Amino acid sequence: MKTLIYVSCLLILSQVGMAQTNMISSAADLFNFLNSDLDYIEARNDRYRTVEGSPYLDSEFHPGSLSINKTKFTGISLRYNCYEGYFEFETEQGVKYFDQKVTRIDTVWLEGDTFLYVYFQSGKSRRQTFMKAVHIGPTSVYLHNEIIVTQAEQTSGYVAEKPASFQKLAESIYIQEEGKPAIEFKGKKSLEEIFPEQHAMLSDYVKSEKLKLKKIEDVVRLCEYYDAQR
């Protein structure tokens, strides 16, 4: 089974390379790319040995599917490295990963969740990462998972030494209008920032419907209402 998965991944990436520019275009380039992935994973694992916890949403691999250049590929064993921001897959040679700078994945389907590669506003800059799609429409809603590494702490007085550790942050909600970066939704106070021209109307809707904007279902209702009024 692993052999079949490995061969399938090779065929997938080689086909994509032929269809797009700045992608792998020959078997030799493909194997060099995969070997460099393995080297990177091994070096990364060495760094992880001093860090407690897990960088994964789920450390186990599960059958999943992904879309590259609007072509869907199924039966790939995947997991999401939330700390690094990429998906990993199993091969006979070991664990490798999809580098978005080389193999641009549009969509990933894994364990009932759909992940999209989303532009979002981060302070004054714009970044891009995978987010879980909750509602797709003219105005879409996403859940963003983030894992950070806390710094190690040396022994001080009665406080014991603490190693560095992976820490999962609270899941955050993002809203994205077509053609704009996604913006983190932090409740009613975010209405004016995300919907500057319609925030009064939406505030009235939230009040009349008694929406609890900490619930993802209510945020989806808000966005559906907003789209219906346009």
N, C-alpha and C positions, 0 to 999 in steps of 0.2 A: 504493500500500500504506500509506504513512504517513497519507494522508488517511483511509483506512478505519479505521486504528488510532485516529486522533484522534477521528473521529466515534463509534467504539465506546466510547471512554473517556467522551465526553460523555454518551452514552446510559446507560452504567453508573452514573456518578455522579448523574445526574438521577433515575434509578430508585431508587437508594439514598436520595437525599434525600427522596423522597416516602414511603419506607417507614419512616424513622426520624426521631426528633426530633433537634433540634440539628444538622441536616444541611441541605444545599442543597435548597431547595424550589421554585425557579423558574429559568428559563433565564438571567435577568439575574444572579441571585446566582451561578449556575454560572460564567458568563464572568468575573465579578469575582473569583471564587475562583481560576480558572485564571490570570488576569492577575497576581494577587498572587503566585501560585506562581512565575511566570516572573520577576517582579521580585526575588523572594527568591533564586532560583537565580543570577541575574546578579550580585547583590550578593555572594552567597557565593563565586562564582567569582573575583570581585575579591580577596576575602580569601585565597583559595587560591593566588593567583599568587605569594605570598611564601613558600609552603610547598612543600618538595620532596616527591616521592612521590605516592601515590594514596590517597584515602580509601575506595576501592571494593574489595570482594572480587574483583571482575572489572570492569574499566572498560568492557568491551563490553556492549552491550545484547543480550539474548537473549529469544526468545519464552517467555512464562510465563503462569501462571494465578494467580488470587487469589480468595478468598472474602470477601464482604462481607455481613454479616447472613445467613449461611448460604446465600447464592446464589453460585455459582461462575461466574466470567467468564474466558474463554480468549482466546488470541491477542493478548496485550498485551506490548509490548516493554519489558522490565524490566531493572534492575540494582540492586544493593543498596549504598547508601552506608553503610558500616559505621561510619564516624566519626560521622555525623549520626544514624544509627539509623532510617533510612527508605528505602523503595523509590522509585526514580525511573522515569519512563516518558517515551517520545518522543512528540512531537506535531509538527504542521507549524510551530507557533509556537516550538518549542524544547523543551528538557528541563523537565519539571515533576515534582512529587513528591506522594506521598500523605501528608498530615499526619494522624497517628493521632488528633489532637484533633478533627479534622473528619470525616475519612473513615476509620472504624475497620475496619482489615483484620484478619480472623481468621487466615487462612492464606495463604501464598504458596508456589507450586510453581515452582521455577526450576532448570534444569540438573540435574534428577534429585534435587534437595534439596527438603525440605519445611521451611518456616520458620513457626514459631508465635510469637505475641506473648505472652511468658511473664512472669509476676510472679516476681521473685527477690529474695532477701535480699542486701543490700549493706551490710555493717556493721550499724548499728542501724536502718537505713531499708530500705524496700522500693521497688524500681524495677521498670520493665517495659521489655522490649526484645525484638527478634526473635532467636530461637535456632533452630539446625538441630535438627529432631527426629530422634533416632536410634532410639528405642524409645518407643512410646506404650502405656500400660497404666495399671493402678491406681497404679503407680510408674513414672514416665517418665524417660527419659534424654535430655539435650540437649547439644549442643556450642555453646559461646558464642564468637563471634569479636569481638574488640575492637581498634579502631585509635585511637591517641592521637596528639597532636601534641607533639613535643619542642620545647622552647624554643630560640630562636636563641642562639648563643654568640658574643660579641665576641672579636676578636683579643686574645690575651694572651700576651706573651713569644714563645715559639716555636710556640704553638698557633694555627693558622689559624682565621679566622672560620667559623662553621658556621651555615647558615640553619636556620630551623625546618623540621621534616620530619614526615610521617606515619609512624608506626611501628606495625606490626602486632604485637600481643602474642601470646604462645603461646595456642593454642586451649585453652579450659578446659571441663571436664565439669561439668554440673549435673544433680542428681537432684531430682525433684519428686513428692511424694505428693499424691494428690487432696485438694483443699481447703487445701493449704499452699503457701507460696512455694517456689520452687526454691532449693536450696542448693548452693554449689560443692562438688564432691567432690574432695578432695585426697589420696586414697589411704586406707589403712587407718585413719589417724588421724581420718578424718571419720566413721567408722561410728557412734561413740557420739553425735556431734552430730546426725546425720541419723536414726539409728535408735536412740534412747536405750534403748528397752525390749528390743530384739532384737540389740543389737550383739555380745553374747557368742556367740549362736547363729550370727550371720553371720561372726564372726571364725573360728569353728570351720569353717564351710563354706569360707571363703577358704583356710584352711590345708589342709583335706582335699582340695580340688580344685586346689590349687596355682595359684590365680588370680593373675595379674599385673594389679593394679588400675590400672595406667597404660594398659592396653589397653581401648579402649571396648567391645570385645566381651565382655571379662570383667566389666566393670561392668554391662552388660546382663544377663549371666547371673546376677550377684548379685541384681539387682532382680527378675528373674523368679523366682528361688528364694524371695526374701522374700515376694513376692505369693502364691506357691504355699503357703507355710506359714501364711498368715493365714486 
